[in-house]
Amino acid sequence: MATRHDDQQVEEPTLREKAYESFTRHLLARDVRPGQFVSQRRLVELTGLPLGAIRELIPRLEAEGLIKTVPQRGLQIAHIDLHLIREAFQLRLFLEKEAVALFVASASDELVGRMIAKHRELAAAVAAGNETPELEAEAQAVDWGMHDAFIDALGNRIISNVYRVNSIKMRLINQERFRINGRVASVMGEHMTVLEAIERRSAEDAVAALVKHIGHARDRALRI
């Protein structure tokens, strides 16, 4: 079913799409946890959507590796293990290396300037001794936002969809393995190295700095 708005057809999300959005939102809010077993009925309760929508949703979640069906036990939320961490970071590197190289050429000076200013603002707050939980949450959003911006600039829906699914897994890994708490200054510093290379329009330096930054995050996740 579609509704008309400003003389354009706007597709309403299907129940399955609503179920997917609700499930991933609850997953990232830690209402269900990695490795946890859940029933279809529990997913109905969680999402507030009918059983039929949940049953249609399950094959998509299985295909994306967010859940798996375990015989005699039910549905298991993706478990964060070393195999998942290695694969998720490898995919992230493949996608973001190309994305940041193109971002160097396509991003406006204004956009890059805003990103740098925000990072400097957060770094200054930490240097002033203001690393509060609220600032850490803001820094985490800025962290994800920078990486998302690189991918979004590609304008490629296929890549964006692949990245979106992997990003969910990266956020789960982040929650389980290496939160930004206490590391805002170091993360913002690594980001600044990337952004300053972008500001100089040096794709080579930006890629090298990004690879180093993602490598540090991967190594922290694998050590814990």
N, C-alpha and C positions, 0 to 999 in steps of 0.2 A: 504494500500500500504506500502511496506517496502523497505528500502534501505540497501545495503550491505556495511559494514565498518569493516575493519580488520577481514574479513572472518566470521563475525557474522551478523545475521539479526537484524536490529534496526528498531523497529516499529515507524513510524511517528505518531505524535499525530493526532487524529481525529479533525474535526472542532468543535465537541462538547467539546472535551478536551481543545482545544485552547480557546473556548468561556468561559469555566469554569475558566481557568487560568487568562484570561483577566478580567473577571468580579471580581474575588476575588482580583486581583491586584488593580483595580480601587476602589473597596470597601475599602480596607485598606489604599488607598491613599486619601480617603474621597472625591472622585469625586461623589459618591453617599453616602447618609448619613443614619444612622439607623432611621427607621420610615418613610423614604421618599417613596412616590409613584412614580413608574416609569412604562413606557409603554414598550412593546416589541420593538417598533421602537426606543425608547431612548436607549435600550440595544444594538440594532444594531449599532447606532451611536457611542456608548461608546466603544464597542469592535471592531468595524470595520469588523464584521463577518456577514454572511447572516442571514436572518430571520429564515430560516430552522434550522440553528444551534442553534439559541436562543430558538426556540420552543422545540428543543430536550433537551436543557439545563435546562429549567424551572422545570421539574419534579425532577431532581437531587437537585436543589437548594431548592425546597420545602421539599424534603425528609430530607435534612440536616438542615432545619430550618433557612436557610439564607434569604429566602423570603417566603411570603405567598400570595395567591390570595384572594383578598377581592372583593366580588360581587359588581358590579356597580362602582368600583373605580380602579381596576387593581392590579398591583403587588406592594407589600409593602416590603421594605427592613426590615430585622429583627429589631425589636424595643428593645432597651436596657431597660429592666425593672427589678424589684427586683426578679421576678420569674426566668428570664433568668440568672441573676447573681448567684443566689443560685444554680441552676442546673449546670451551667458551672463550678463553683468552686467545687461542690461536685464530678463531674466526674473527674475533674483534680486531686483532692486528691486521689480518688480511683486508678487512673492510675499511678500517680507519686510516691505514697508510695511504691508500689511494684517495680517500675522501679528503684528508688534510692537504695533500698535494694539490688537488683541484680547488680547495678552499683558499689556498694561498693566492691563486689567480683570480678567483671570482668574488671573494668577500670585499665589501666596500670598506674604505678607510674608517667610515663612521661606525660600522658594526664592530670592526676590530678594536677601535678606540673605546667603545662602550665595554667590551669584554675585558680589556686591559684595566680600565678604570675600576670595574667591579672587583677584579682580583686584587688590585692594590688597596681598595677600601677594606676588604676582608683581611688582608695581610696586616694592614695598619691596626685594625681592631685587635688582632691577636697580639701584635707587638706591644699594644697598650695594656695587655693583660685582660682582655675582654672575651676570652674563649668560653663563652657560655653555651649551654645546650642549644639555645636558639640560634646562636651564630654558627654552631657546627651543622645544624640542620640547613641553614641557609647556604653554607659552604658546600654541603653535599649536593644541594639542588644546582648550584653553580657548576660544580664538577660535572654532574650528568649533563647539564645544559650545554656545556662547551662541546662535549663529545657528540651529543645529539645534533648540534648545529653543523658539525662537519658532515654528518651523514645527510641531514636535511638539504644541505646545499647541493647535493648531487641531483636532486629532483628525480630520483629513480625509485618508483614505488616497489619494484621487486626487491631491490637492495634494502629499502626502508623496512619492508615487512620482515625480511630475514634478520635485520639488525634489531627490530623491535622484539622479536622472540628471544634473541640472544641477550638483549638488554634486560629482559625479565630475569633470565638466569644469572646475569652479572649482578643484578641488584640482590638476588637471593644469596649469592656468594658473598657479596659485600656485607650483608646483614649477619651472616654466619661466621665470616672469617676475618674481615679487616675493616671495621667501621672507621670513619674519618676522625672520630673522637680523639683529640689530643694530637692530631697530625695535620691540622688545617694549614699551618705555616709551610710545612714541607710540600703538601699537595699544591697549594697555591704557587709556591716557588717553581715546582715542576711545570705547572700550567703556564706560568709567565715565560718560561724558556721557550715553550711552544709558541705562545702568542707573540712574543717579540720577534721570533723568526718569521712568523706570518706577517707581522708589521713591516719587516725588511723585505718581504716578498721572496724569501728564500725557501723554496719547497724542500730542498735537500736538508736544510737545518731543521725545518719544522717536522719532517718525517723522522729524522734521527732523534729529536727531542721527544716526540710522541712515542716512538718505540721504546725509548729508555723509561719514560713515565709508565707506560702500560706494563713493561717488564718488571718494574719495581712492585706494582700492585699484584701481578701474578706471583712473584716470588714470596710476597707476604702471605698471600692466600695459601700457597703450597707449604709454607713453613709451619703454619699453625696446626 
